[in-house]
């Protein structure tokens, strides 16, 4: 299977769409601290909530990969590498 050649404007349109998605995420993310506060989080501890996702992102994927490598994968299965 060959990759299709994309013109400049096709790549531009694709990138512009992703820009809209990023703006949506930024708008949602800008309200996260106030949402945490409304749920009862102390303002002085909000930095811990901001650190939780990156730390989980460093710890959980290697563990999933470790356990995934130990599964019995058939040729048509997605498990294992």
ZAZA-45853 format. One line per field, with one value per atom (N, C-alpha, C, O, CB): atom name; x, y, z. Coordinates in nm, 4 decimals. Glycine has a CB too. Layout:
<sites>
site <- [CA / ...]
px <- [X / ...]
py <- [Y / ...]
pz <- [Z / ...]
</sites>
This chain:
<sites>
site <- [N / CA / C / O / CB / N / CA / C / O / CB / N / CA / C / O / CB / N / CA / C / O / CB / N / CA / C / O / CB / N / CA / C / O / CB / N / CA / C / O / CB / N / CA / C / O / CB / N / CA / C / O / CB / N / CA / C / O / CB / N / CA / C / O / CB / N / CA / C / O / CB / N / CA / C / O / CB / N / CA / C / O / CB / N / CA / C / O / CB / N / CA / C / O / CB / N / CA / C / O / CB / N / CA / C / O / CB / N / CA / C / O / CB / N / CA / C / O / CB / N / CA / C / O / CB / N / CA / C / O / CB / N / CA / C / O / CB / N / CA / C / O / CB / N / CA / C / O / CB / N / CA / C / O / CB / N / CA / C / O / CB / N / CA / C / O / CB / N / CA / C / O / CB / N / CA / C / O / CB / N / CA / C / O / CB / N / CA / C / O / CB / N / CA / C / O / CB / N / CA / C / O / CB / N / CA / C / O / CB / N / CA / C / O / CB / N / CA / C / O / CB / N / CA / C / O / CB / N / CA / C / O / CB / N / CA / C / O / CB / N / CA / C / O / CB / N / CA / C / O / CB / N / CA / C / O / CB / N / CA / C / O / CB / N / CA / C / O / CB / N / CA / C / O / CB / N / CA / C / O / CB / N / CA / C / O / CB / N / CA / C / O / CB / N / CA / C / O / CB / N / CA / C / O / CB / N / CA / C / O / CB / N / CA / C / O / CB / N / CA / C / O / CB / N / CA / C / O / CB / N / CA / C / O / CB / N / CA / C / O / CB / N / CA / C / O / CB / N / CA / C / O / CB / N / CA / C / O / CB / N / CA / C / O / CB / N / CA / C / O / CB / N / CA / C / O / CB / N / CA / C / O / CB / N / CA / C / O / CB / N / CA / C / O / CB / N / CA / C / O / CB / N / CA / C / O / CB / N / CA / C / O / CB / N / CA / C / O / CB / N / CA / C / O / CB / N / CA / C / O / CB / N / CA / C / O / CB / N / CA / C / O / CB / N / CA / C / O / CB / N / CA / C / O / CB / N / CA / C / O / CB / N / CA / C / O / CB / N / CA / C / O / CB / N / CA / C / O / CB / N / CA / C / O / CB]
px <- [0.0849 / 0.0000 / 0.0894 / 0.1785 / -0.0965 / 0.0641 / 0.1439 / 0.0716 / -0.0513 / 0.1721 / 0.1508 / 0.0939 / 0.0548 / 0.1292 / 0.1939 / -0.0629 / -0.1017 / -0.0187 / 0.0172 / -0.2514 / 0.0107 / 0.0812 / -0.0197 / -0.1206 / 0.1527 / 0.0078 / -0.0812 / -0.0259 / 0.0943 / -0.1003 / -0.1155 / -0.0736 / -0.0562 / -0.0950 / -0.1781 / 0.0026 / 0.0224 / -0.1104 / -0.1188 / 0.0919 / -0.2135 / -0.3424 / -0.4137 / -0.4885 / -0.4317 / -0.3927 / -0.4501 / -0.3838 / -0.4513 / -0.4340 / -0.2542 / -0.1832 / -0.2243 / -0.2417 / -0.0298 / -0.2396 / -0.2835 / -0.4207 / -0.4404 / -0.2878 / -0.5151 / -0.6493 / -0.6473 / -0.7191 / -0.7416 / -0.5672 / -0.5547 / -0.4974 / -0.5479 / -0.4666 / -0.3935 / -0.3311 / -0.4251 / -0.4281 / -0.2022 / -0.5014 / -0.5945 / -0.7037 / -0.7476 / -0.6565 / -0.7474 / -0.8456 / -0.7908 / -0.8611 / -0.8887 / -0.6655 / -0.6040 / -0.5840 / -0.5864 / -0.4705 / -0.5642 / -0.5546 / -0.6850 / -0.6831 / -0.5210 / -0.7978 / -0.9278 / -0.9444 / -0.9989 / -1.0396 / -0.8978 / -0.9048 / -0.8198 / -0.8622 / -0.8581 / -0.7001 / -0.6118 / -0.6727 / -0.6577 / -0.4756 / -0.7404 / -0.8058 / -0.9166 / -0.9344 / -0.8627 / -0.9911 / -1.0954 / -1.0373 / -1.0919 / -1.1736 / -0.9278 / -0.8628 / -0.8108 / -0.8204 / -0.7477 / -0.7565 / -0.7053 / -0.8172 / -0.8002 / -0.6319 / -0.9312 / -1.0436 / -1.0939 / -1.1265 / -1.1572 / -1.0997 / -1.1424 / -1.0397 / -1.0760 / -1.1625 / -0.9137 / -0.8070 / -0.7980 / -0.7549 / -0.6748 / -0.8380 / -0.8294 / -0.9260 / -0.9060 / -0.8576 / -1.0293 / -1.1272 / -1.1021 / -1.1793 / -1.2656 / -0.9962 / -0.9742 / -0.9505 / -1.0043 / -0.8567 / -0.8725 / -0.8458 / -0.9732 / -0.9938 / -0.7446 / -1.0588 / -1.1839 / -1.2764 / -1.3524 / -1.2552 / -1.2707 / -1.3502 / -1.2992 / -1.3786 / -1.3456 / -1.1673 / -1.1108 / -1.1501 / -1.1811 / -0.9580 / -1.1481 / -1.1872 / -1.3334 / -1.3673 / -1.1626 / -1.4205 / -1.5628 / -1.5884 / -1.6895 / -1.6447 / -1.4964 / -1.5094 / -1.4486 / -1.4515 / -1.4442 / -1.3932 / -1.3438 / -1.1926 / -1.1429 / -1.4025 / -1.1186 / -0.9728 / -0.9207 / -0.9722 / -0.9108 / -0.8195 / -0.7569 / -0.6702 / -0.5981 / -0.6716 / -0.6778 / -0.6054 / -0.4548 / -0.3860 / -0.6357 / -0.4044 / -0.2599 / -0.2134 / -0.0930 / -0.2209 / -0.3057 / -0.2689 / -0.3045 / -0.2961 / -0.3366 / -0.3435 / -0.3811 / -0.2640 / -0.2846 / -0.4366 / -0.1424 / -0.0269 / -0.0126 / 0.0384 / 0.1019 / -0.0572 / -0.0512 / -0.1429 / -0.1093 / -0.0893 / -0.2582 / -0.3501 / -0.2910 / -0.3110 / -0.4854 / -0.2183 / -0.1570 / -0.0412 / -0.0109 / -0.1075 / 0.0229 / 0.1331 / 0.0845 / 0.1585 / 0.2266 / -0.0375 / -0.0874 / -0.0915 / -0.0487 / -0.2266 / -0.1411 / -0.1535 / -0.0183 / -0.0011 / -0.2318 / 0.0791 / 0.2090 / 0.2795 / 0.3442 / 0.2978 / 0.2670 / 0.3289 / 0.2634 / 0.3319 / 0.3205 / 0.1313 / 0.0611 / 0.1003 / 0.1100 / -0.0918 / 0.1228 / 0.1647 / 0.3043 / 0.3364 / 0.1578 / 0.3883 / 0.5226 / 0.5221 / 0.6098 / 0.6183 / 0.4254 / 0.4250 / 0.3364 / 0.3778 / 0.3791 / 0.2159 / 0.1182 / 0.1543 / 0.1470 / -0.0167 / 0.1929 / 0.2209 / 0.3309 / 0.3142 / 0.2586 / 0.4428 / 0.5405 / 0.4852 / 0.5190 / 0.6655 / 0.4004 / 0.3404 / 0.2446 / 0.2419 / 0.2679 / 0.1667 / 0.0767 / 0.1575 / 0.1209 / -0.0127 / 0.2665 / 0.3529 / 0.4152 / 0.4269 / 0.4618 / 0.4553 / 0.5141 / 0.4146 / 0.4476 / 0.5621 / 0.2935 / 0.1919 / 0.1463 / 0.1124 / 0.0731 / 0.1448 / 0.1050 / 0.2068 / 0.1695 / 0.0892 / 0.3340 / 0.4368 / 0.4242 / 0.4690 / 0.5751 / 0.3640 / 0.3502 / 0.2262 / 0.2052 / 0.3497 / 0.1435 / 0.0216 / 0.0512 / 0.1465 / -0.0884 / -0.0330 / -0.0197 / -0.0892 / -0.2120 / -0.0810 / -0.0129 / -0.0683 / -0.0795 / 0.0170 / 0.0181 / -0.1961 / -0.2122 / -0.1706 / -0.1584 / -0.3600 / -0.1489 / -0.1072 / -0.2067 / -0.1681 / -0.0851 / -0.3346 / -0.4342 / -0.4676 / -0.5515 / -0.5604 / -0.4038 / -0.4344 / -0.3545 / -0.2489 / -0.4061 / -0.4045 / -0.3347 / -0.2414 / -0.1595 / -0.4353 / -0.2535 / -0.1730 / -0.0271 / 0.0000 / -0.2308 / 0.0637 / 0.2051 / 0.2643 / 0.1942 / 0.2245 / 0.3946 / 0.4621 / 0.5468 / 0.6123 / 0.5483]
py <- [-0.1179 / 0.0000 / 0.1242 / 0.1385 / -0.0002 / 0.2108 / 0.3324 / 0.4479 / 0.4543 / 0.3668 / 0.5368 / 0.6547 / 0.7555 / 0.7765 / 0.7173 / 0.8187 / 0.9200 / 1.0463 / 1.0843 / 0.9531 / 1.1096 / 1.2377 / 1.3467 / 1.3624 / 1.2673 / 1.4212 / 1.5282 / 1.6614 / 1.6871 / 1.5285 / 1.7444 / 1.8777 / 1.9655 / 1.9286 / 1.9408 / 2.0804 / 2.1748 / 2.2101 / 2.2156 / 2.3015 / 2.2340 / 2.2777 / 2.1655 / 2.1922 / 2.3305 / 2.0416 / 1.9305 / 1.9191 / 1.8959 / 1.7985 / 1.9355 / 1.9331 / 2.0536 / 2.0414 / 1.9322 / 2.1682 / 2.2884 / 2.2668 / 2.2998 / 2.4084 / 2.2119 / 2.1887 / 2.0890 / 2.1067 / 2.1383 / 1.9868 / 1.8896 / 1.9554 / 1.9336 / 1.7721 / 2.0348 / 2.1029 / 2.2049 / 2.2207 / 2.1711 / 2.2738 / 2.3744 / 2.3092 / 2.3663 / 2.4525 / 2.1906 / 2.1161 / 2.0796 / 2.0909 / 1.9904 / 2.0356 / 2.0019 / 2.1260 / 2.1166 / 1.9319 / 2.2415 / 2.3657 / 2.3914 / 2.4332 / 2.4838 / 2.3670 / 2.3834 / 2.2902 / 2.3294 / 2.3600 / 2.1669 / 2.0715 / 2.1208 / 2.1140 / 1.9309 / 2.1704 / 2.2199 / 2.3407 / 2.3544 / 2.2568 / 2.4272 / 2.5425 / 2.4945 / 2.5489 / 2.6389 / 2.3929 / 2.3369 / 2.2790 / 2.3012 / 2.2294 / 2.2054 / 2.1506 / 2.2625 / 2.2529 / 2.0570 / 2.3671 / 2.4787 / 2.5493 / 2.5865 / 2.5790 / 2.5676 / 2.6312 / 2.5454 / 2.5968 / 2.6578 / 2.4155 / 2.3257 / 2.3257 / 2.3281 / 2.1824 / 2.3231 / 2.3178 / 2.4466 / 2.4439 / 2.2909 / 2.5583 / 2.6850 / 2.6892 / 2.7672 / 2.8015 / 2.6073 / 2.6049 / 2.4936 / 2.4778 / 2.5906 / 2.4165 / 2.3004 / 2.3395 / 2.2751 / 2.2202 / 2.4420 / 2.4826 / 2.5245 / 2.4890 / 2.5969 / 2.5992 / 2.6416 / 2.5222 / 2.5210 / 2.7478 / 2.4218 / 2.3009 / 2.2265 / 2.1804 / 2.2094 / 2.2143 / 2.1494 / 2.2237 / 2.1622 / 2.1415 / 2.3569 / 2.4363 / 2.4133 / 2.4019 / 2.5847 / 2.4065 / 2.3847 / 2.2457 / 2.2234 / 2.4040 / 2.1517 / 2.0174 / 2.0075 / 1.9010 / 1.9161 / 2.1182 / 2.1219 / 2.1159 / 2.1020 / 2.0116 / 2.1258 / 2.1225 / 2.2534 / 2.3610 / 2.0967 / 2.2428 / 2.3605 / 2.4290 / 2.3622 / 2.3218 / 2.5609 / 2.6361 / 2.6123 / 2.6073 / 2.7861 / 2.5977 / 2.5788 / 2.4404 / 2.4174 / 2.6019 / 2.3475 / 2.2125 / 2.1828 / 2.0676 / 2.1117 / 2.2826 / 2.2594 / 2.2098 / 2.1387 / 2.3872 / 2.2461 / 2.2010 / 2.0495 / 1.9899 / 2.2662 / 1.9865 / 1.8403 / 1.7773 / 1.6748 / 1.7911 / 1.8386 / 1.7871 / 1.8021 / 1.7163 / 1.8599 / 1.9115 / 1.9331 / 1.8358 / 1.8027 / 2.0777 / 1.7904 / 1.6947 / 1.5505 / 1.4646 / 1.7066 / 1.5229 / 1.3851 / 1.3223 / 1.2080 / 1.3814 / 1.3927 / 1.3349 / 1.3050 / 1.1952 / 1.4292 / 1.3975 / 1.3626 / 1.2490 / 1.1649 / 1.4838 / 1.2465 / 1.1366 / 1.0035 / 0.9026 / 1.1624 / 1.0032 / 0.8807 / 0.8403 / 0.7213 / 0.8997 / 0.9377 / 0.9083 / 0.8501 / 0.7808 / 1.0321 / 0.8768 / 0.8179 / 0.6788 / 0.5976 / 0.9088 / 0.6505 / 0.5245 / 0.4188 / 0.3036 / 0.5488 / 0.4556 / 0.3569 / 0.2932 / 0.1706 / 0.4217 / 0.3660 / 0.2998 / 0.1933 / 0.0879 / 0.4026 / 0.2157 / 0.1061 / -0.0174 / -0.1303 / 0.1541 / 0.0042 / -0.1100 / -0.1856 / -0.3086 / -0.0641 / -0.1133 / -0.1786 / -0.2583 / -0.3708 / -0.0744 / -0.2007 / -0.2723 / -0.3957 / -0.4992 / -0.1808 / -0.3863 / -0.4999 / -0.6147 / -0.7295 / -0.4581 / -0.5834 / -0.6875 / -0.7373 / -0.8548 / -0.6362 / -0.6512 / -0.6897 / -0.7858 / -0.8763 / -0.5654 / -0.7671 / -0.8568 / -0.9972 / -1.0933 / -0.8019 / -1.0101 / -1.1407 / -1.2167 / -1.3291 / -1.1257 / -1.1596 / -1.2285 / -1.3206 / -1.3004 / -1.1271 / -1.4222 / -1.5156 / -1.4526 / -1.4460 / -1.6574 / -1.4072 / -1.3365 / -1.4299 / -1.4962 / -1.2150 / -1.4343 / -1.5090 / -1.4178 / -1.2968 / -1.5599 / -1.4726 / -1.3871 / -1.2770 / -1.1740 / -1.4722 / -1.2975 / -1.1950 / -1.1060 / -1.0168 / -1.2596 / -1.1279 / -1.0526 / -0.9229 / -0.9119 / -1.1372 / -0.8256 / -0.6991 / -0.7047 / -0.6149 / -0.5856 / -0.8097 / -0.8196 / -0.8514 / -0.9140 / -0.9284 / -0.8085 / -0.8350 / -0.7446 / -0.6678 / -0.9791 / -0.7562 / -0.6758 / -0.7651 / -0.7174 / -0.5652]
pz <- [0.0000 / 0.0000 / 0.0000 / 0.0837 / 0.1228 / -0.0930 / -0.1035 / -0.0343 / -0.0309 / -0.2518 / 0.0194 / 0.0836 / -0.0232 / -0.1190 / 0.1843 / -0.0073 / -0.1061 / -0.0891 / 0.0223 / -0.0939 / -0.1995 / -0.1962 / -0.1625 / -0.2312 / -0.3327 / -0.0574 / -0.0165 / -0.0640 / -0.0575 / 0.1360 / -0.1114 / -0.1537 / -0.0285 / 0.0823 / -0.2535 / -0.0510 / 0.0584 / 0.1238 / 0.2464 / 0.0081 / 0.0446 / 0.0993 / 0.1731 / 0.2671 / -0.0121 / 0.1334 / 0.2078 / 0.3459 / 0.4462 / 0.1286 / 0.3495 / 0.4770 / 0.5619 / 0.6831 / 0.4542 / 0.4989 / 0.5693 / 0.6331 / 0.7501 / 0.4732 / 0.5575 / 0.6103 / 0.7262 / 0.8247 / 0.4995 / 0.7149 / 0.8220 / 0.9470 / 1.0572 / 0.7780 / 0.9310 / 1.0442 / 1.1065 / 1.2285 / 1.0003 / 1.0234 / 1.0729 / 1.1572 / 1.2570 / 0.9560 / 1.1176 / 1.1969 / 1.3330 / 1.4334 / 1.1238 / 1.3375 / 1.4652 / 1.5522 / 1.6749 / 1.4424 / 1.4897 / 1.5649 / 1.6391 / 1.7549 / 1.4717 / 1.5742 / 1.6397 / 1.7579 / 1.8610 / 1.5408 / 1.7439 / 1.8547 / 1.9714 / 2.0867 / 1.8092 / 1.9413 / 2.0463 / 2.1180 / 2.2394 / 1.9876 / 2.0445 / 2.1069 / 2.1996 / 2.3086 / 1.9995 / 2.1570 / 2.2436 / 2.3711 / 2.4792 / 2.1697 / 2.3608 / 2.4797 / 2.5699 / 2.6923 / 2.4395 / 2.5111 / 2.5913 / 2.6671 / 2.7832 / 2.5020 / 2.6017 / 2.6696 / 2.7853 / 2.8923 / 2.5709 / 2.7628 / 2.8695 / 2.9837 / 3.1013 / 2.8147 / 2.9475 / 3.0461 / 3.1280 / 3.2433 / 2.9774 / 3.0695 / 3.1422 / 3.2600 / 3.3531 / 3.0482 / 3.2576 / 3.3666 / 3.4669 / 3.5614 / 3.3104 / 3.4486 / 3.5335 / 3.6790 / 3.7690 / 3.4821 / 3.7035 / 3.8424 / 3.9130 / 4.0290 / 3.8464 / 3.8454 / 3.9094 / 3.9324 / 4.0292 / 3.8234 / 3.8446 / 3.8656 / 3.9882 / 4.0702 / 3.7409 / 4.0014 / 4.1201 / 4.2476 / 4.3496 / 4.1090 / 4.2403 / 4.3567 / 4.3928 / 4.5105 / 4.3305 / 4.2916 / 4.3191 / 4.3764 / 4.4430 / 4.1918 / 4.3503 / 4.4065 / 4.5455 / 4.6072 / 4.3148 / 4.5955 / 4.7315 / 4.7458 / 4.8576 / 4.8061 / 4.6378 / 4.6459 / 4.7040 / 4.6737 / 4.5068 / 4.7867 / 4.8452 / 4.7385 / 4.6643 / 4.9707 / 4.7315 / 4.6287 / 4.6386 / 4.5367 / 4.6411 / 4.7588 / 4.7752 / 4.7319 / 4.7206 / 4.9194 / 4.7072 / 4.6655 / 4.5191 / 4.4765 / 4.7553 / 4.4430 / 4.3027 / 4.2184 / 4.1200 / 4.2420 / 4.2552 / 4.1759 / 4.1794 / 4.0845 / 4.2272 / 4.2882 / 4.2948 / 4.1906 / 4.1312 / 4.4352 / 4.1689 / 4.0676 / 3.9271 / 3.8411 / 4.0764 / 3.9047 / 3.7739 / 3.7501 / 3.6355 / 3.7617 / 3.8563 / 3.8425 / 3.8303 / 3.7822 / 3.9610 / 3.8726 / 3.8753 / 3.7358 / 3.7197 / 3.9373 / 3.6361 / 3.5010 / 3.4366 / 3.3836 / 3.4114 / 3.4383 / 3.3805 / 3.4541 / 3.3917 / 3.3796 / 3.5867 / 3.6610 / 3.6277 / 3.6108 / 3.8111 / 3.6183 / 3.5793 / 3.4378 / 3.4081 / 3.5890 / 3.3505 / 3.2140 / 3.2056 / 3.1091 / 3.1313 / 3.3050 / 3.3078 / 3.3706 / 3.3409 / 3.3845 / 3.4561 / 3.5307 / 3.4658 / 3.4524 / 3.6731 / 3.4257 / 3.3787 / 3.2445 / 3.2360 / 3.3674 / 3.1384 / 3.0108 / 3.0163 / 2.9550 / 2.9102 / 3.0867 / 3.0952 / 3.1668 / 3.1314 / 3.1668 / 3.2672 / 3.3356 / 3.2451 / 3.2462 / 3.4607 / 3.1675 / 3.0723 / 2.9704 / 2.9363 / 3.0008 / 2.9220 / 2.8281 / 2.8906 / 2.8249 / 2.7771 / 3.0159 / 3.0858 / 3.0971 / 3.0673 / 3.2247 / 3.1398 / 3.1514 / 3.0156 / 3.0013 / 3.2296 / 2.9169 / 2.7821 / 2.7212 / 2.6465 / 2.6932 / 2.7524 / 2.6992 / 2.7556 / 2.6932 / 2.7292 / 2.8724 / 2.9344 / 2.8920 / 2.9378 / 3.0808 / 2.8065 / 2.7646 / 2.6472 / 2.5719 / 2.7268 / 2.6340 / 2.5221 / 2.4020 / 2.3978 / 2.5563 / 2.3066 / 2.1911 / 2.0725 / 2.0345 / 2.1549 / 2.0154 / 1.8913 / 1.7758 / 1.7951 / 1.8737 / 1.6577 / 1.5444 / 1.5098 / 1.4545 / 1.4224 / 1.5419 / 1.5082 / 1.6256 / 1.6130 / 1.4572 / 1.7403 / 1.8611 / 1.8666 / 1.8043 / 1.9849 / 1.9405 / 1.9599 / 2.0808 / 2.1002 / 1.9766 / 2.1618 / 2.2833 / 2.2470 / 2.1446 / 2.3785 / 2.3303 / 2.3066 / 2.1995 / 2.1336 / 2.2674 / 2.1848 / 2.0824 / 1.9960 / 1.9033 / 2.1458]
</sites>
